[in-house]
């Protein structure tokens, strides 16, 4: 079961990183970092929905496996953290335009 928990954590934090790939560069530009390196994020943004779908599937699989093995009581907080990270990634992806517009207004 621990392997499913580890995969779910890796997938959810990877999805969070992929989801914020278009927001973080603008935030770094706001802080003064140059913007010439922004072109590398185009290919990452293209796979963001696939990474999020995979992360969601891994989190659901981890919940199901912990329920099946009867360890859900012991792992519920760890699984909840992984679920929250994946949910945050979905929120960032769906509100990416609003977040970017807000950051651009601050520049």
Secondary structure, DSSP 8 states (H G I E B T S, - for coil): -HHHHHHHHHHHHHHHHHHTTTTHHHHHHHTT--SGGGGGHHHHHHTHHHHHHHHHHHHHHHHHHHHHHT-HHHHHHHHHHHHHHHHHHHHHHHTHHHHHHHHHHH-
